[in-house]
């Protein structure tokens, strides 16, 4: 594994950590705001936070790299940001709506199905995976089952909505994988959040009754979800996915389920059962297995 891959793997682990701990903020935020209002405000905060970051990186970057004002590059940047924003808007709002009709455990497990959807969809765009990655996918699914499912599994309205969310997140990962090699990841992330925020604002005004007083009351979870979960984590995802197989990336990102349980234990004084501990162990084993180096002669065939 190259130094770049090691660095990007660490960035994806950090992303998973932030997303996992953000579940606490999202849970608190729903006490004050509807799903569309929460996603609209947090996304716009994430976009605003990235503007000074882009300016700073432009100042620091070497002068040769500033030649990206080509029309083609700008067009790709806008298209990539818009597509990612649309997918992020749909996925995050389907998830929020689904959680209202199902349990958090079921929602966590079904959302994490993107780790199996990504390699399946990847086959259609010639993204092959090594056998060890597929074994890791199976281990991760079993681990997530032990971790999240503690009751009889049944498919209801909420489960179906969250499954749509998992499918959309899988497509989101593949779209990022395509565009992150072609455009500036931080700029694309910024566009993605503004698109997601504005699109979430449409159903917010149509179906909810957003109040400034409620938004002010929810300032803590909104800032955490907006600055860290959106502005920082999604940008780390875009940067971290560069040069990483999208299936491996989805496996690492799925650790947010493990971290959310640990965050609940620390912040909400919850305790892990033996079953949940087994799920955590299986998840970590899956990540390690997916990161094992492959034989050189297969490197050209396995992306």
C-alpha positions in Angstrom: 0.0 0.0 0.0 1.4 3.4 -1.0 1.8 6.4 1.4 -1.1 8.1 -0.4 -3.4 5.1 0.1 -2.4 4.9 3.8 -3.1 8.6 4.2 -6.5 8.4 2.4 -7.4 5.3 4.5 -6.8 7.2 7.7 -9.0 10.1 6.3 -11.8 7.6 5.6 -11.5 6.2 9.2 -11.7 9.8 10.5 -14.8 10.4 8.3 -16.4 7.3 9.8 -15.6 8.5 13.3 -17.2 11.9 12.8 -20.3 10.4 11.1 -20.7 7.9 13.9 -20.6 10.5 16.6 -22.9 12.8 14.6 -25.8 10.4 15.2 -26.0 11.8 18.7 -26.3 15.4 17.3 -28.9 14.3 14.7 -31.0 12.6 17.3 -31.0 15.7 19.5 -31.7 17.9 16.4 -34.9 16.0 15.5 -36.4 17.1 18.8 -36.4 20.7 17.5 -36.6 20.5 13.7 -38.2 18.4 10.9 -35.9 16.3 8.7 -35.9 18.6 5.7 -35.3 21.7 7.9 -32.4 20.0 9.7 -30.8 18.7 6.5 -31.3 22.1 4.7 -29.7 24.1 7.5 -26.8 21.7 8.2 -26.0 21.4 4.5 -25.9 25.2 4.0 -23.6 25.5 7.1 -21.3 22.8 5.6 -21.1 24.7 2.3 -20.4 28.1 4.0 -17.7 26.5 6.2 -15.8 25.3 3.1 -15.7 28.7 1.3 -12.8 30.1 3.5 -11.1 26.6 3.2 -11.1 26.9 -0.6 -9.8 30.4 -0.4 -7.0 29.4 2.0 -6.0 26.3 -0.1 -5.9 28.5 -3.2 -3.5 30.9 -1.5 -1.3 28.1 -0.3 -1.4 26.0 -3.6 1.5 26.4 -6.0 0.8 28.9 -8.9 1.0 26.2 -11.5 -2.0 24.5 -10.0 -4.1 27.5 -10.5 -4.6 26.9 -14.2 -7.8 25.0 -13.5 -9.9 27.8 -14.9 -10.5 25.8 -18.0 -14.1 25.6 -19.2 -14.1 21.8 -19.2 -12.8 21.6 -15.7 -15.4 24.1 -14.4 -18.1 22.2 -16.2 -17.0 18.9 -14.7 -16.8 20.5 -11.3 -20.3 21.8 -11.5 -21.8 18.6 -12.9 -20.0 16.5 -10.2 -21.0 18.8 -7.4 -24.6 18.9 -8.6 -24.9 15.1 -9.0 -23.3 14.5 -5.5 -25.6 17.2 -4.0 -28.7 15.7 -5.5 -27.8 12.2 -4.3 -26.8 13.4 -0.9 -30.1 15.3 -0.6 -32.2 12.3 -1.6 -30.2 9.8 0.6 -30.1 11.9 3.8 -33.8 12.8 3.6 -34.9 9.2 2.8 -32.9 8.1 5.8 -34.5 10.8 8.1 -38.0 9.9 6.9 -37.4 6.2 7.3 -36.1 6.4 10.8 -39.6 7.8 11.8 -41.2 4.5 10.9 -38.6 2.0 12.0 -36.1 1.4 14.8 -32.7 2.9 14.9 -31.1 -0.6 14.9 -32.9 -1.6 11.7 -32.2 1.7 10.1 -28.4 1.3 10.9 -28.3 -2.2 9.5 -30.2 -1.4 6.3 -28.3 1.8 5.6 -25.1 -0.1 5.9 -26.3 -2.3 3.0 -24.4 0.2 0.8 -21.3 -1.9 1.6 -22.8 -4.8 -0.4 -24.6 -2.6 -3.0 -21.3 -0.8 -4.0 -19.4 -3.8 -5.2 -22.5 -5.1 -7.0 -23.1 -1.8 -8.8 -19.3 -1.6 -9.4 -19.4 -4.7 -11.5 -21.4 -2.8 -14.1 -18.7 -0.2 -14.4 -15.8 -2.7 -14.4 -14.8 -2.1 -10.8 -13.6 -5.6 -9.9 -12.7 -6.6 -6.4 -10.4 -9.2 -4.9 -11.8 -12.3 -3.1 -10.6 -10.9 0.2 -12.7 -7.8 -0.3 -15.8 -9.9 -0.9 -15.1 -12.0 2.2 -14.7 -8.7 4.1 -18.1 -7.6 2.8 -19.8 -10.8 4.1 -18.0 -10.4 7.5 -19.1 -6.8 7.7 -22.7 -7.7 7.0 -22.7 -10.4 9.7 -21.0 -7.9 12.1 -23.6 -5.2 11.4 -26.3 -7.8 12.0 -24.9 -8.6 15.4 -24.4 -5.0 16.1 -27.7 -3.5 15.1 -30.4 -6.2 14.9 -31.7 -7.2 18.3 -35.2 -8.1 17.4 -37.1 -10.0 14.8 -36.4 -8.6 11.3 -39.4 -7.5 9.3 -39.8 -5.2 6.3 -42.1 -2.2 6.8 -42.6 1.3 5.3 -39.6 2.7 7.2 -37.3 -0.2 6.3 -38.1 0.3 2.6 -37.4 4.0 2.8 -34.0 3.4 4.5 -33.1 0.7 1.9 -33.7 3.4 -0.8 -31.3 5.6 1.2 -28.7 2.8 1.2 -29.0 2.4 -2.6 -28.6 6.2 -3.0 -25.5 6.3 -0.7 -23.9 3.5 -2.8 -24.4 5.5 -6.0 -23.1 8.6 -4.2 -19.9 6.7 -3.4 -19.4 5.6 -7.0 -20.1 9.1 -8.3 -17.5 10.5 -6.0 -15.1 7.8 -7.1 -15.6 9.0 -10.7 -15.3 12.7 -10.2 -12.7 12.9 -7.5 -10.0 12.0 -10.0 -11.1 14.8 -12.3 -11.8 17.8 -10.2 -10.9 19.6 -7.0 -12.5 17.5 -4.2 -13.0 20.4 -1.7 -14.7 22.6 -4.3 -17.0 19.7 -5.4 -17.9 19.1 -1.7 -18.8 22.8 -1.3 -21.1 22.7 -4.3 -22.6 19.5 -3.2 -23.7 21.0 0.2 -25.2 24.1 -1.4 -27.1 21.9 -3.9 -28.3 19.6 -1.1 -29.3 22.5 1.1 -31.3 24.3 -1.5 -33.0 21.1 -2.7 -33.9 20.2 0.9 -35.3 23.7 1.3 -38.0 23.1 -1.3 -39.9 20.3 0.7 -39.0 22.2 3.9 -41.2 25.1 3.0 -43.8 22.9 1.3 -44.3 20.3 4.1 -42.8 21.8 7.3 -43.1 25.0 9.3 -39.5 26.1 9.9 -39.1 28.7 12.6 -36.0 30.8 13.4 -36.6 30.2 17.1 -36.4 26.4 16.6 -33.3 26.7 14.6 -31.6 28.8 17.2 -32.6 26.3 19.9 -31.0 23.5 17.9 -27.8 25.5 17.3 -25.5 22.9 19.0 -26.5 19.8 17.0 -26.8 21.9 13.8 -23.3 23.3 14.2 -21.9 19.8 14.9 -23.7 18.2 12.0 -23.0 21.2 9.7 -19.4 21.9 10.4 -18.0 18.5 11.3 -20.4 15.9 9.7 -20.9 18.0 6.6 -18.1 20.5 6.1 -15.3 18.3 7.4 -16.4 14.6 7.1 -17.9 14.7 3.6 -14.9 16.6 2.4 -12.5 14.0 4.0 -14.6 11.4 2.2 -14.1 13.0 -1.2 -10.4 13.5 -0.6 -9.9 10.1 1.0 -11.6 8.2 -1.7 -8.9 9.2 -4.3 -7.0 6.1 -5.2 -9.1 3.9 -3.0 -11.3 1.1 -4.3 -14.9 2.3 -3.8 -15.8 -1.1 -2.2 -12.9 -0.8 0.3 -14.0 2.8 1.0 -17.6 1.8 1.7 -16.3 -0.9 4.1 -14.3 1.7 6.0 -17.1 4.2 6.0 -19.5 1.6 7.3 -17.6 1.7 10.6 -19.8 4.7 11.5 -22.3 2.1 12.7 -19.7 0.7 15.2 -18.6 4.1 16.3 -22.2 5.3 16.7 -22.8 2.5 19.2 -19.6 3.4 21.1 -20.6 7.1 21.1 -23.9 6.1 22.6 -22.1 4.1 25.3 -19.9 7.1 26.1 -22.3 10.0 25.7 -25.6 8.3 26.6 -24.2 5.9 29.2 -25.3 2.8 27.1 -23.4 -0.5 27.5 -22.4 -3.0 24.8 -23.8 -6.5 25.0 -21.7 -9.6 24.1 -23.6 -9.7 20.8 -22.7 -6.1 20.0 -19.0 -6.6 20.9 -18.9 -9.5 18.5 -20.4 -7.3 15.8 -17.6 -4.7 16.4 -14.9 -7.3 16.2 -16.3 -8.7 13.0 -16.5 -5.2 11.5 -12.8 -4.5 12.3 -11.8 -7.9 10.9 -13.6 -7.0 7.7 -11.8 -3.7 7.3 -8.4 -5.3 8.0 -9.1 -8.1 5.5 -10.1 -5.6 2.8 -6.8 -3.8 3.3 -4.6 -6.8 2.8 -2.2 -6.4 -0.1 -2.9 -8.4 -3.3 -0.5 -10.3 -5.5 1.2 -8.1 -7.9 0.2 -10.0 -11.0 -3.4 -9.3 -10.2 -3.1 -5.6 -9.5 -3.9 -4.7 -13.1 -7.1 -6.8 -13.0 -8.3 -5.9 -9.5 -8.9 -2.2 -9.1 
